[in-house]
């Protein structure tokens, strides 16, 4: 399976996916940590994928979403944004509304 | 490798001429910036589309020469 199909599979099989540097409990980048902490704060289950473990994945995810940075958050298969957008949505309550809308909260 | 505030502002304005770019160097190392960019080009677009316009204006430097550039996009009332 090529990397694009692999990514498609992951985002479709997991309601909330966070492609990040490191893991939620051992983040390797401040931006990845910020998004992981937002999800922890909202107390939702999410699948985290450590892109540092797989260089193909690290580049593949950027091609998949046409987005040049990590972290990347996906909800029900849809790309939501990186750190700036997720933080802004969280601060405005939009992220919580979206999660409720998708009955994940 | 890093980019100065001026270079970032010029790059953005090259693609988004009416952009007003307020930028802060967070770490004083020409590599960690926070900015607010307002332009009419964002009006009516989703946040992702707005941010992608900014990334495109940086011509591939985001995530390469430019490591940490966080920014907010703001629609500009006509």
Backbone of each chain as ProteinMPNN parsed JSONL, in Angstrom:
{"seq_chain_A": "XXXXXXXXXXXXXXXXXXXXXXXXXXXXXXXXXXXXXXXXXXXXXXXXXXXXXXXXXXXXXXXXXXXXXXXXXXXXXXXXXXXXXXXXXXXXXXXXXXXXXXXXX", "coords_chain_A": {"N_chain_A": [[0.862, -1.187, 0.0], [0.632, 2.195, -0.933], [1.99, 5.213, 0.495], [0.109, 7.287, 0.498], [-2.364, 6.0, 0.359], [-2.176, 4.608, 2.688], [-2.279, 6.646, 4.589], [-4.799, 7.679, 4.049], [-6.301, 5.53, 4.853], [-5.773, 5.479, 7.626], [-6.857, 7.95, 8.491], [-9.461, 7.556, 7.888], [-10.244, 5.437, 9.38], [-10.046, 6.193, 11.988], [-11.659, 8.272, 14.285], [-10.654, 10.683, 15.372], [-7.624, 11.988, 14.482], [-4.254, 12.69, 15.115], [-1.52, 13.815, 13.579], [1.701, 14.053, 14.519], [4.784, 15.41, 15.945], [6.562, 13.266, 17.787], [5.004, 11.943, 20.775], [1.79, 12.169, 22.472], [2.403, 12.094, 25.195], [5.073, 12.457, 25.142], [5.922, 14.807, 23.577], [7.695, 16.179, 20.768], [7.877, 18.668, 19.888], [6.872, 22.037, 20.206], [4.547, 22.966, 18.967], [3.212, 20.631, 18.226], [2.812, 19.601, 20.764], [1.065, 21.509, 21.816], [-1.334, 21.1, 20.38], [-1.895, 18.459, 21.034], [-2.314, 18.799, 23.754], [-4.623, 20.388, 23.733], [-6.492, 18.538, 22.812], [-6.355, 16.686, 24.869], [-7.293, 18.272, 26.915], [-9.913, 18.654, 26.095], [-10.734, 16.199, 26.552], [-11.061, 13.963, 24.821], [-10.898, 10.864, 23.042], [-8.128, 10.087, 21.013], [-6.274, 9.187, 18.069], [-2.831, 9.141, 17.91], [-0.196, 9.856, 15.722], [3.137, 9.371, 15.265], [5.132, 11.207, 13.372], [7.824, 11.31, 13.244], [8.84, 8.855, 13.266], [8.761, 7.808, 10.784], [9.944, 8.639, 7.794], [8.814, 8.71, 5.245], [6.155, 8.959, 5.836], [6.176, 11.379, 7.128], [6.681, 13.203, 5.074], [4.711, 12.403, 3.356], [2.249, 13.005, 4.591], [2.175, 15.723, 4.363], [1.925, 16.075, 1.664], [-0.48, 14.819, 1.286], [-2.384, 16.517, 2.443], [-1.732, 18.859, 1.319], [-0.319, 20.674, 2.889], [2.163, 22.362, 4.596], [3.241, 21.819, 7.136], [3.753, 20.214, 10.354], [2.067, 19.879, 13.448], [-0.809, 17.967, 12.249], [-4.291, 17.923, 12.275], [-7.007, 15.69, 12.061], [-10.471, 15.143, 11.729], [-12.959, 12.79, 11.652], [-12.008, 11.994, 9.152], [-11.576, 14.399, 7.893], [-9.431, 17.117, 7.106], [-8.536, 19.36, 9.574], [-6.797, 21.325, 10.474], [-3.636, 22.979, 11.281], [-1.496, 23.798, 14.065], [-2.0, 26.596, 14.593], [-4.607, 27.061, 13.549], [-6.148, 25.13, 14.906], [-5.783, 25.925, 17.554], [-6.984, 28.471, 17.449], [-9.612, 27.79, 16.776], [-10.242, 26.336, 19.031], [-10.092, 28.272, 21.057], [-12.234, 29.854, 20.296], [-14.328, 28.226, 20.756], [-15.155, 26.761, 18.653], [-14.067, 24.32, 18.034], [-14.984, 22.551, 19.956], [-17.709, 22.646, 19.353], [-17.644, 21.506, 16.811], [-16.812, 18.919, 17.396], [-18.966, 18.072, 18.891], [-20.971, 18.219, 16.962], [-20.149, 16.16, 15.302], [-20.767, 14.139, 16.884], [-18.783, 13.342, 18.747], [-18.374, 14.138, 21.162]], "CA_chain_A": [[0.0, 0.0, 0.0], [1.517, 3.363, -0.915], [1.835, 6.04, 1.699], [-1.121, 8.102, 0.439], [-3.484, 5.117, 0.732], [-1.983, 4.282, 4.114], [-2.771, 7.801, 5.35], [-6.257, 7.721, 3.852], [-6.829, 4.444, 5.694], [-5.668, 5.883, 9.039], [-7.788, 9.045, 8.823], [-10.863, 7.12, 7.756], [-10.563, 4.42, 10.394], [-9.988, 6.769, 13.334], [-12.472, 9.486, 14.31], [-9.776, 11.854, 15.583], [-6.229, 11.597, 14.24], [-3.287, 13.787, 15.215], [-0.172, 13.523, 13.073], [2.498, 14.973, 15.329], [6.184, 15.046, 16.19], [6.605, 12.685, 19.118], [3.731, 11.357, 21.218], [1.118, 13.094, 23.402], [3.078, 12.142, 26.503], [6.48, 12.874, 24.941], [5.945, 15.59, 22.33], [9.053, 16.607, 20.4], [7.797, 20.005, 19.255], [5.91, 22.839, 20.962], [3.264, 23.071, 18.253], [2.554, 19.326, 18.378], [2.388, 19.503, 22.17], [-0.09, 22.395, 22.032], [-2.557, 20.483, 19.851], [-2.168, 17.272, 21.865], [-2.873, 19.28, 25.033], [-6.003, 20.829, 23.487], [-7.327, 17.33, 22.737], [-6.407, 16.113, 26.234], [-8.158, 19.163, 27.697], [-11.29, 18.385, 25.674], [-11.025, 14.86, 27.056], [-11.545, 13.077, 23.75], [-9.919, 9.86, 22.616], [-7.622, 10.358, 19.668], [-5.134, 8.377, 17.648], [-1.705, 10.016, 17.553], [0.775, 9.207, 14.834], [4.426, 10.048, 15.4], [5.714, 11.246, 12.021], [9.289, 11.227, 13.318], [9.231, 7.437, 13.143], [8.666, 7.321, 9.389], [10.201, 9.803, 6.929], [7.83, 8.707, 4.144], [4.892, 9.469, 6.398], [6.392, 12.782, 7.451], [6.486, 13.974, 3.84], [3.44, 11.971, 2.752], [1.093, 13.7, 5.176], [2.18, 17.105, 3.841], [1.383, 15.992, 0.3], [-1.893, 14.384, 1.4], [-3.286, 17.638, 2.766], [-1.176, 20.082, 0.704], [-0.104, 21.547, 4.054], [3.61, 22.143, 4.727], [3.8, 21.662, 8.482], [3.238, 19.249, 11.333], [1.079, 18.816, 13.456], [-2.025, 18.061, 11.443], [-5.424, 17.282, 12.955], [-8.095, 15.19, 11.208], [-11.649, 14.674, 12.454], [-13.823, 12.043, 10.719], [-11.413, 11.967, 7.817], [-11.437, 15.733, 7.291], [-8.32, 17.895, 7.644], [-9.072, 20.506, 10.315], [-5.787, 22.382, 10.454], [-2.428, 22.803, 12.071], [-1.549, 24.347, 15.435], [-2.639, 27.92, 14.653], [-6.056, 26.981, 13.313], [-6.782, 24.354, 15.986], [-5.817, 26.779, 18.765], [-7.97, 29.534, 17.236], [-10.943, 27.163, 16.863], [-10.461, 25.954, 20.44], [-10.35, 29.504, 21.822], [-13.549, 30.399, 19.927], [-15.351, 27.216, 21.049], [-15.581, 26.115, 17.397], [-13.596, 22.931, 18.013], [-15.941, 21.784, 20.782], [-18.95, 22.532, 18.568], [-17.421, 20.551, 15.715], [-16.773, 17.572, 17.986], [-20.361, 17.731, 19.253], [-21.67, 18.025, 15.685], [-19.761, 14.844, 14.778], [-21.075, 13.261, 18.034], [-17.567, 12.802, 19.361], [-18.282, 14.817, 22.489]], "C_chain_A": [[0.903, 1.244, 0.0], [1.104, 4.291, 0.212], [0.524, 6.848, 1.668], [-2.345, 7.252, 0.83], [-3.422, 4.77, 2.207], [-2.557, 5.413, 4.984], [-4.291, 7.879, 5.263], [-6.93, 6.7, 4.779], [-6.863, 4.879, 7.164], [-6.732, 6.934, 9.359], [-9.24, 8.611, 8.688], [-11.245, 6.144, 8.864], [-10.563, 4.987, 11.817], [-10.721, 8.101, 13.363], [-11.608, 10.739, 14.427], [-8.329, 11.385, 15.44], [-5.329, 12.824, 14.377], [-1.927, 13.293, 14.723], [0.737, 14.543, 13.749], [3.951, 14.529, 15.384], [6.255, 14.563, 17.63], [5.259, 12.076, 19.461], [3.083, 12.346, 22.196], [1.836, 13.21, 24.748], [4.545, 12.51, 26.383], [6.574, 13.639, 23.621], [7.356, 16.117, 22.052], [9.051, 18.002, 19.771], [6.673, 20.745, 19.952], [4.548, 22.899, 20.299], [2.495, 21.759, 18.373], [2.025, 19.178, 19.8], [1.121, 20.313, 22.407], [-1.379, 21.728, 21.56], [-2.909, 19.244, 20.67], [-2.809, 17.709, 23.186], [-4.309, 19.771, 24.875], [-6.926, 19.605, 23.498], [-7.447, 16.668, 24.115], [-7.383, 16.931, 27.079], [-9.63, 18.906, 27.376], [-11.714, 16.959, 26.046], [-11.667, 13.951, 26.001], [-10.449, 12.056, 23.439], [-9.424, 10.231, 21.227], [-6.437, 9.449, 19.367], [-4.0, 9.343, 17.314], [-0.709, 9.201, 16.722], [2.058, 10.02, 14.889], [5.14, 10.05, 14.056], [7.241, 11.147, 12.059], [9.777, 9.785, 13.135], [9.267, 6.959, 11.696], [8.766, 8.51, 8.447], [9.211, 9.886, 5.772], [6.517, 9.331, 4.61], [5.012, 10.971, 6.646], [6.207, 13.669, 6.218], [5.115, 13.666, 3.243], [2.248, 12.737, 3.279], [1.021, 15.136, 4.649], [1.622, 17.124, 2.421], [-0.122, 15.701, 0.342], [-2.823, 15.57, 1.587], [-2.859, 18.928, 2.065], [-0.975, 21.14, 1.791], [1.331, 21.295, 4.507], [4.127, 21.846, 6.124], [3.118, 20.55, 9.265], [3.105, 20.026, 12.614], [-0.068, 19.059, 12.485], [-3.131, 17.269, 12.138], [-6.505, 16.909, 11.945], [-9.238, 14.735, 12.103], [-12.607, 14.055, 11.431], [-13.296, 12.182, 9.286], [-11.162, 13.323, 7.2], [-10.281, 16.491, 7.941], [-8.86, 19.166, 8.291], [-8.078, 21.66, 10.329], [-4.552, 22.008, 11.235], [-2.604, 23.507, 13.409], [-2.309, 25.668, 15.492], [-4.15, 27.821, 14.544], [-6.748, 26.228, 14.449], [-6.862, 25.198, 17.261], [-6.892, 27.849, 18.641], [-9.387, 28.971, 17.367], [-11.268, 26.82, 18.304], [-10.841, 27.19, 21.256], [-11.736, 30.065, 21.531], [-14.674, 29.403, 20.221], [-15.788, 26.452, 19.809], [-15.187, 24.641, 17.37], [-14.562, 22.044, 18.801], [-17.247, 21.586, 20.016], [-18.817, 21.486, 17.469], [-17.458, 19.119, 16.26], [-18.188, 17.118, 18.367], [-21.151, 17.395, 17.995], [-21.408, 16.618, 15.118], [-20.003, 13.764, 15.843], [-19.829, 12.549, 18.568], [-17.375, 13.379, 20.751], [-19.68, 14.926, 23.043]], "O_chain_A": [[1.82, 1.351, 0.814], [0.025, 4.169, 0.793], [-0.094, 7.061, 2.711], [-3.24, 7.72, 1.535], [-4.442, 4.651, 2.887], [-3.231, 5.161, 5.983], [-4.978, 8.111, 6.259], [-7.964, 6.966, 5.393], [-7.859, 4.671, 7.857], [-7.428, 6.83, 10.369], [-10.137, 9.205, 9.285], [-12.412, 6.037, 9.24], [-11.032, 4.329, 12.745], [-10.435, 8.977, 12.546], [-11.791, 11.714, 13.698], [-7.869, 10.508, 16.171], [-5.621, 13.878, 13.811], [-1.277, 12.468, 15.365], [0.565, 15.749, 13.575], [4.307, 13.437, 14.94], [6.043, 15.329, 18.569], [4.471, 11.735, 18.578], [3.748, 13.255, 22.692], [1.873, 14.279, 25.358], [5.195, 12.837, 27.376], [7.216, 13.188, 22.672], [8.105, 16.453, 22.97], [10.047, 18.458, 19.209], [5.635, 20.157, 20.258], [3.517, 22.885, 20.973], [1.283, 21.76, 18.593], [0.917, 18.685, 20.008], [0.213, 19.869, 23.109], [-2.398, 21.78, 22.25], [-4.079, 19.003, 20.967], [-3.736, 17.063, 23.675], [-5.126, 19.594, 25.779], [-7.995, 19.626, 24.108], [-8.506, 16.155, 24.477], [-8.181, 16.389, 27.843], [-10.484, 18.936, 28.261], [-12.869, 16.568, 25.884], [-12.665, 13.275, 26.254], [-9.255, 12.335, 23.553], [-10.206, 10.64, 20.368], [-5.71, 9.009, 20.258], [-4.187, 10.265, 16.52], [-0.435, 8.033, 16.996], [2.06, 11.215, 14.593], [5.69, 9.031, 13.638], [7.877, 10.927, 11.028], [10.956, 9.535, 12.885], [9.735, 5.858, 11.406], [7.825, 9.29, 8.304], [8.812, 10.976, 5.361], [5.871, 10.103, 3.9], [4.074, 11.731, 6.406], [5.64, 14.758, 6.311], [4.447, 14.545, 2.698], [1.34, 13.084, 2.524], [-0.066, 15.695, 4.506], [0.936, 18.066, 2.023], [-0.91, 16.242, -0.434], [-3.896, 15.639, 0.988], [-3.52, 19.96, 2.187], [-1.378, 22.296, 1.662], [1.698, 20.151, 4.777], [5.328, 21.638, 6.299], [2.067, 20.032, 8.886], [4.001, 20.825, 12.883], [-0.275, 20.162, 11.979], [-2.946, 16.118, 12.532], [-6.871, 17.71, 11.085], [-9.028, 14.04, 13.097], [-13.012, 14.709, 10.47], [-14.048, 12.45, 8.349], [-10.602, 13.413, 6.107], [-10.155, 16.513, 9.165], [-9.552, 19.954, 7.647], [-8.461, 22.825, 10.212], [-4.424, 20.906, 11.769], [-3.727, 23.778, 13.834], [-3.175, 25.843, 16.35], [-4.884, 28.414, 15.334], [-7.815, 26.639, 14.904], [-7.876, 25.19, 17.959], [-7.627, 28.114, 19.593], [-10.255, 29.587, 17.986], [-12.402, 26.982, 18.757], [-11.788, 27.16, 22.043], [-12.353, 30.679, 22.4], [-15.842, 29.697, 19.967], [-16.674, 25.601, 19.879], [-15.873, 23.815, 16.768], [-14.908, 20.941, 18.376], [-17.823, 20.498, 20.026], [-19.727, 20.695, 17.221], [-18.058, 18.228, 15.659], [-18.557, 15.957, 18.193], [-21.901, 16.42, 17.958], [-22.291, 15.979, 14.546], [-19.52, 12.638, 15.728], [-19.824, 11.341, 18.803], [-16.367, 13.146, 21.417], [-19.87, 15.455, 24.138]]}, "seq_chain_B": "XXXXXXXXXXXXXXXXXXXXXXXXXXXXXXXXXXXXXXXXXXXXXXXXXXXXXXXXXXXXXXXXXXXXXXXXXXXXXX", "coords_chain_B": {"N_chain_B": [[20.133, 28.792, 8.653], [17.664, 31.119, 7.968], [14.933, 33.459, 8.016], [14.452, 36.959, 7.6], [12.364, 39.424, 9.247], [11.663, 41.319, 7.376], [12.078, 40.006, 4.947], [10.121, 38.032, 5.065], [7.777, 39.568, 5.186], [7.956, 40.901, 2.721], [7.813, 38.751, 0.93], [5.22, 37.801, 1.409], [3.714, 40.041, 0.699], [4.298, 40.208, -1.975], [2.768, 38.252, -3.179], [0.334, 38.777, -2.059], [-0.735, 41.631, -2.402], [-2.252, 43.632, -1.007], [-1.884, 43.049, 1.594], [-1.705, 43.51, 5.115], [0.846, 43.214, 7.297], [1.594, 42.275, 10.454], [4.25, 41.603, 12.468], [6.081, 39.597, 14.785], [9.196, 38.912, 16.252], [9.748, 36.151, 17.981], [11.791, 34.84, 19.344], [14.052, 36.169, 18.852], [15.761, 35.119, 17.041], [15.533, 35.144, 14.346], [13.963, 33.068, 13.484], [11.723, 32.214, 14.788], [8.622, 33.201, 14.654], [5.689, 35.258, 15.142], [2.697, 36.223, 13.645], [0.223, 38.525, 12.349], [-1.941, 38.645, 9.682], [-3.654, 40.612, 7.466], [-6.07, 40.797, 4.893], [-7.991, 41.442, 1.926], [-8.21, 39.306, 0.323], [-8.707, 37.122, 1.846], [-11.305, 37.19, 2.489], [-14.369, 35.556, 2.934], [-13.286, 33.038, 2.643], [-12.32, 29.723, 3.802], [-10.644, 28.95, 6.938], [-8.508, 27.226, 6.479], [-8.086, 27.544, 3.729], [-7.346, 30.229, 3.731], [-4.968, 30.169, 5.249], [-3.45, 28.522, 3.596], [-3.046, 30.182, 1.422], [-1.25, 31.98, 2.47], [0.903, 30.286, 3.069], [1.542, 29.506, 0.471], [2.432, 31.909, -0.532], [4.837, 32.082, 0.662], [6.436, 30.551, -0.762], [7.441, 27.801, -0.498], [9.213, 28.023, 1.593], [8.273, 27.658, 4.098], [8.589, 25.546, 6.81], [10.979, 24.796, 5.911], [13.5, 26.816, 5.385], [12.178, 28.465, 7.074], [11.289, 27.859, 10.211], [9.568, 28.072, 12.555], [6.713, 29.607, 12.265], [4.109, 31.094, 13.303], [0.77, 32.124, 12.655], [-2.023, 34.387, 12.339], [-4.865, 34.826, 10.322], [-6.703, 37.497, 8.986], [-9.779, 38.76, 7.878], [-10.365, 41.466, 5.654], [-12.299, 44.25, 6.017], [-14.161, 45.738, 3.415]], "CA_chain_B": [[19.249, 29.355, 7.63], [16.463, 31.707, 8.566], [14.4, 34.558, 7.213], [14.232, 38.155, 8.421], [10.981, 39.911, 9.222], [11.472, 42.059, 6.113], [11.958, 39.039, 3.846], [8.812, 37.375, 5.181], [6.759, 40.554, 4.812], [8.04, 41.137, 1.267], [7.318, 37.559, 0.229], [3.76, 37.757, 1.53], [3.122, 41.149, -0.062], [4.496, 39.938, -3.415], [1.614, 37.463, -3.651], [-0.907, 39.357, -1.521], [-0.312, 43.037, -2.376], [-2.943, 44.527, -0.039], [-1.736, 42.472, 2.939], [-1.06, 44.24, 6.212], [1.55, 42.161, 8.026], [2.191, 42.66, 11.741], [5.073, 40.415, 12.742], [6.92, 39.693, 16.0], [10.245, 37.892, 16.335], [9.51, 35.649, 19.332], [12.972, 34.353, 20.063], [15.213, 36.981, 18.494], [16.732, 34.303, 16.283], [15.11, 35.14, 12.935], [13.431, 31.758, 13.111], [10.475, 31.933, 15.503], [7.825, 34.414, 14.47], [4.227, 35.219, 15.253], [2.239, 37.333, 12.793], [-1.187, 38.667, 11.983], [-1.964, 39.094, 8.288], [-5.039, 40.914, 7.049], [-6.177, 41.066, 3.452], [-9.323, 41.194, 1.341], [-8.149, 38.016, -0.375], [-9.199, 36.078, 2.762], [-12.766, 37.329, 2.702], [-15.254, 34.492, 2.458], [-12.583, 31.75, 2.489], [-12.175, 28.966, 5.051], [-9.344, 29.208, 7.586], [-7.471, 26.428, 5.81], [-7.77, 28.206, 2.447], [-6.63, 31.468, 4.042], [-3.585, 29.846, 5.647], [-2.735, 27.979, 2.435], [-2.616, 31.318, 0.593], [-0.04, 32.532, 3.094], [1.989, 29.317, 2.853], [1.959, 29.566, -0.956], [3.19, 33.151, -0.773], [6.187, 31.904, 1.218], [7.176, 29.827, -1.812], [8.144, 26.596, -0.08], [10.167, 28.231, 2.689], [7.658, 27.238, 5.367], [8.977, 24.173, 7.153], [12.378, 24.631, 5.499], [14.283, 27.893, 6.026], [11.372, 29.082, 8.128], [10.848, 26.713, 11.027], [8.387, 28.306, 13.398], [6.028, 30.839, 11.858], [2.671, 30.924, 13.537], [0.111, 33.369, 12.228], [-3.479, 34.482, 12.247], [-5.31, 35.562, 9.133], [-7.858, 38.344, 9.308], [-10.436, 39.305, 6.688], [-10.302, 42.939, 5.666], [-13.6, 44.808, 5.593], [-13.905, 46.616, 2.244]], "C_chain_B": [[18.034, 29.945, 8.33], [16.026, 32.856, 7.662], [14.197, 35.763, 8.109], [12.768, 38.557, 8.312], [10.673, 40.556, 7.873], [11.24, 41.077, 4.962], [10.585, 38.38, 3.871], [7.722, 38.329, 4.697], [6.762, 40.777, 3.305], [7.474, 39.959, 0.481], [5.785, 37.528, 0.238], [3.137, 38.83, 0.637], [3.277, 40.976, -1.577], [3.271, 39.197, -3.97], [0.293, 38.065, -3.19], [-0.659, 40.852, -1.322], [-0.978, 43.899, -1.299], [-2.749, 44.054, 1.404], [-1.11, 43.476, 3.913], [-0.463, 43.17, 7.114], [2.131, 42.732, 9.315], [2.956, 41.432, 12.224], [5.933, 40.646, 13.982], [7.943, 38.569, 15.966], [10.212, 37.374, 17.777], [10.79, 35.334, 20.08], [14.226, 35.166, 19.726], [16.232, 36.208, 17.688], [16.369, 34.217, 14.804], [14.482, 33.816, 12.525], [12.128, 31.414, 13.819], [9.638, 33.201, 15.498], [6.364, 34.16, 14.787], [3.73, 36.427, 14.471], [0.727, 37.346, 12.683], [-1.215, 39.275, 10.593], [-3.416, 39.39, 7.907], [-5.048, 41.299, 5.578], [-7.596, 40.761, 2.98], [-9.377, 39.816, 0.682], [-8.702, 36.894, 0.505], [-10.724, 36.08, 2.874], [-13.537, 36.162, 2.093], [-14.586, 33.146, 2.31], [-12.499, 31.036, 3.841], [-10.788, 29.269, 5.634], [-8.228, 28.437, 6.855], [-7.073, 27.088, 4.49], [-6.968, 29.474, 2.7], [-5.164, 31.156, 4.37], [-2.784, 29.299, 4.46], [-2.251, 29.092, 1.512], [-1.326, 31.908, 1.149], [1.138, 31.584, 2.865], [2.478, 29.387, 1.408], [2.791, 30.802, -1.213], [4.619, 33.006, -0.269], [7.032, 30.967, 0.355], [8.045, 28.69, -1.255], [9.096, 26.791, 1.082], [9.604, 27.75, 4.028], [8.018, 25.776, 5.633], [10.396, 23.885, 6.66], [13.203, 25.739, 6.149], [13.516, 28.47, 7.208], [10.779, 27.959, 8.986], [9.542, 27.006, 11.751], [7.765, 29.647, 13.041], [4.543, 30.635, 12.116], [1.98, 32.233, 13.204], [-1.399, 33.233, 12.254], [-3.808, 35.237, 10.969], [-6.582, 36.316, 9.51], [-8.456, 38.879, 8.016], [-10.407, 40.828, 6.791], [-11.636, 43.466, 5.152], [-13.348, 45.8, 4.465], [-14.347, 48.046, 2.577]], "O_chain_B": [[17.45, 29.304, 9.204], [16.683, 33.17, 6.67], [13.809, 35.609, 9.267], [12.038, 38.109, 7.428], [9.596, 40.376, 7.304], [10.357, 41.265, 4.125], [9.96, 38.192, 2.828], [6.857, 37.953, 3.906], [5.703, 40.837, 2.679], [6.753, 40.139, -0.5], [5.145, 37.266, -0.781], [2.172, 38.577, -0.083], [2.497, 41.519, -2.359], [2.805, 39.476, -5.074], [-0.739, 37.892, -3.839], [-0.402, 41.295, -0.202], [-0.342, 44.794, -0.741], [-3.369, 44.586, 2.325], [-0.149, 44.178, 3.597], [-1.183, 42.318, 7.635], [3.039, 43.563, 9.284], [2.383, 40.353, 12.371], [6.445, 41.744, 14.203], [7.607, 37.418, 15.687], [10.609, 38.091, 18.697], [10.878, 35.53, 21.292], [15.313, 34.897, 20.238], [17.408, 36.568, 17.64], [16.837, 33.327, 14.093], [14.47, 33.478, 11.341], [11.492, 30.416, 13.481], [9.908, 34.147, 16.238], [5.868, 33.036, 14.718], [4.268, 37.525, 14.61], [0.051, 36.339, 12.891], [-0.585, 40.305, 10.35], [-4.287, 38.527, 8.014], [-4.175, 42.015, 5.088], [-8.3, 39.934, 3.56], [-10.45, 39.239, 0.505], [-9.114, 35.849, 0.002], [-11.337, 35.1, 3.298], [-13.385, 35.829, 0.918], [-15.235, 32.187, 1.893], [-12.595, 31.668, 4.893], [-9.895, 29.765, 4.947], [-7.134, 28.965, 6.65], [-5.89, 27.185, 4.164], [-6.019, 29.768, 1.973], [-4.247, 31.786, 3.845], [-1.591, 29.574, 4.33], [-1.192, 28.981, 0.895], [-0.426, 32.285, 0.398], [2.234, 32.019, 2.51], [3.681, 29.334, 1.151], [3.736, 30.773, -2.002], [5.513, 33.722, -0.719], [8.17, 30.636, 0.687], [9.247, 28.637, -1.518], [9.729, 25.833, 1.524], [10.351, 27.471, 4.967], [7.787, 24.897, 4.803], [10.953, 22.831, 6.966], [13.57, 25.633, 7.319], [14.1, 28.904, 8.201], [9.897, 27.218, 8.551], [8.548, 26.298, 11.591], [8.243, 30.696, 13.471], [3.815, 30.089, 11.286], [2.522, 33.313, 13.436], [-1.962, 32.139, 12.2], [-3.107, 36.175, 10.589], [-7.42, 35.816, 10.26], [-7.737, 39.39, 7.158], [-10.423, 41.392, 7.885], [-12.052, 43.18, 4.029], [-12.427, 46.612, 4.546], [-14.224, 48.941, 1.741]]}, "name": "protein", "num_of_chains": 2, "seq": "XXXXXXXXXXXXXXXXXXXXXXXXXXXXXXXXXXXXXXXXXXXXXXXXXXXXXXXXXXXXXXXXXXXXXXXXXXXXXXXXXXXXXXXXXXXXXXXXXXXXXXXXXXXXXXXXXXXXXXXXXXXXXXXXXXXXXXXXXXXXXXXXXXXXXXXXXXXXXXXXXXXXXXXXXXXXXXXXXXXXXXX"}
